Amino acid sequence: TYKCNLKCKICKIWEKVHKQELSINEIELIFRNLNNLSWLDLTGGEISVREDLIEAVRVIIKNSHNLAIFHISTNGQLPNKIYSLVKKVIELGVIPMVNISLDGPQEVNDRLKGENGAYNNSIETYKMLKSIPKGYYYISCTISNSNKDHLDELVSGLKNIVQFSESD
């Protein structure tokens, strides 16, 4: 999808014209023919803004008989919707892998994302997902000239907020 609920200065996908999304029937046809995938990445824009996302994921998993890893890239702005999506992926028997984007400490992230509160939403999403015993949940960062001088501050700040495990 090209749809996004943020206006990131790094990405700018939100400036693209929104084309018609694939229908559930089109998704089903595609995945009936691609039924040997073992790993799938859902990206965008922001996938969580798709209204029928849970149904699309159900159709994808139903038709992907060898699917072992379902990777989702998200900006983390819709914590409850992302949490529900991940629970559905697990319920359908596939291991979710989710990266939540943070592009700097709070002030830098929110400026780059074009939205006050974006950092806190991403942290909330991460914490909610980490409460789920199955799956892999990570924070990712797009490094650019706009945030390269703030990476140490991002990591040290996260260590004060989020409980990381050895695998993180």
C-alpha positions in Angstrom: 0.0 0.0 0.0 1.0 3.6 -0.6 -1.3 4.7 2.2 0.3 6.0 5.3 -0.8 7.7 8.5 2.4 9.7 8.9 4.2 12.3 6.8 7.8 11.2 7.2 10.4 13.5 5.9 12.7 10.6 5.1 10.2 8.4 3.1 7.5 10.7 1.6 5.5 7.8 0.4 2.5 9.7 1.7 3.0 12.1 -1.2 2.2 9.4 -3.8 -1.1 9.1 -5.4 -3.1 6.3 -3.7 -3.9 3.7 -6.3 -6.7 1.2 -5.8 -5.6 -1.5 -3.4 -5.7 -5.2 -4.4 -9.1 -6.7 -3.5 -9.4 -9.7 -1.3 -10.2 -11.8 -4.3 -7.1 -10.6 -6.2 -5.0 -11.3 -3.1 -6.4 -14.8 -2.9 -5.7 -15.5 -6.6 -2.1 -14.3 -6.2 -1.4 -16.4 -3.1 -3.1 -19.5 -4.6 -0.4 -19.3 -7.3 2.4 -18.4 -4.8 1.7 -21.1 -2.3 5.3 -22.3 -1.7 6.4 -19.1 0.1 8.1 -19.8 3.4 8.7 -16.1 4.3 6.5 -13.1 3.5 7.1 -9.4 4.1 4.1 -7.0 4.4 5.2 -3.4 4.0 4.0 -0.1 2.7 3.3 2.8 3.3 1.7 1.6 6.5 -0.1 -1.7 6.3 -2.2 -1.2 9.4 -4.3 1.5 7.7 -5.8 -1.0 5.4 -9.4 -1.5 6.5 -9.6 -5.2 5.6 -6.1 -6.1 6.8 -7.1 -9.0 9.0 -9.1 -10.6 6.2 -6.2 -10.1 3.7 -3.8 -11.7 6.1 -6.2 -14.6 6.7 -6.5 -15.2 2.9 -2.7 -15.0 2.5 -2.0 -17.5 5.3 -4.8 -19.9 4.2 -3.2 -20.1 0.7 0.5 -20.1 1.8 0.9 -23.7 2.9 4.7 -23.5 3.6 4.6 -20.1 5.3 6.8 -20.1 8.4 7.6 -16.5 9.0 5.2 -13.5 8.5 7.2 -10.3 8.6 5.4 -7.0 9.2 7.0 -3.6 9.0 5.0 -0.9 10.8 5.3 2.7 12.0 3.5 1.6 15.2 0.9 4.3 15.2 -2.1 2.0 15.6 -1.0 -0.2 18.6 -4.4 -2.0 19.1 -4.8 -2.8 15.4 -1.2 -4.1 15.1 -1.7 -6.2 18.3 -4.9 -7.7 16.9 -3.2 -8.5 13.6 -0.3 -10.2 15.3 -2.6 -12.3 17.5 -4.5 -13.4 14.3 -1.2 -14.4 12.6 -0.4 -16.6 15.6 -3.9 -18.0 15.7 -3.5 -19.0 12.1 -0.4 -21.0 12.9 2.4 -18.7 11.6 5.2 -17.0 13.5 5.0 -13.2 13.3 8.1 -11.0 13.0 7.4 -7.4 13.5 9.7 -4.3 13.3 8.4 -1.1 14.6 10.1 2.0 13.2 11.7 4.6 15.4 14.0 7.1 13.7 15.5 8.8 16.7 14.9 9.9 20.3 11.4 11.3 20.9 11.9 14.9 19.6 13.9 13.8 16.5 11.5 10.9 15.7 8.4 13.0 16.0 9.9 15.8 13.8 11.0 13.3 11.1 7.7 11.5 11.3 5.7 14.7 11.1 3.6 13.9 14.1 3.8 14.7 17.8 3.3 11.5 19.8 4.6 9.2 17.1 7.5 8.0 19.3 5.1 7.2 22.2 2.8 5.3 19.9 5.7 3.2 18.6 6.9 2.5 22.1 3.3 1.5 23.1 3.1 -0.9 20.1 6.4 -2.5 21.0 5.5 -3.0 24.6 2.1 -4.5 23.7 3.7 -6.9 21.2 6.5 -7.9 23.6 3.7 -9.1 26.0 2.9 -11.8 23.4 4.9 -15.0 24.1 5.2 -16.1 20.5 6.9 -14.1 17.8 9.8 -11.8 17.3 9.4 -8.0 17.9 12.1 -5.4 17.1 12.6 -1.7 16.9 14.1 -0.6 13.6 15.6 2.7 12.5 16.1 4.2 9.1 19.5 6.0 9.3 19.8 9.2 7.4 21.6 12.5 7.6 18.7 13.8 9.6 19.2 11.4 12.5 22.7 9.9 12.3 24.0 12.1 15.1 21.2 11.0 17.5 21.5 7.2 17.3 23.4 6.8 20.6 20.8 8.9 22.3 18.0 6.8 20.7 19.5 3.5 22.1 20.3 4.9 25.5 16.8 6.3 25.8 15.2 3.0 24.8 17.2 1.2 27.4 15.6 3.4 30.0 12.1 2.8 28.7 11.9 -0.7 27.3 13.0 -4.0 28.8 15.2 -5.7 26.2 16.0 -9.4 26.3 19.4 -10.8 25.3 18.0 -11.6 21.8 17.1 -8.0 21.2 
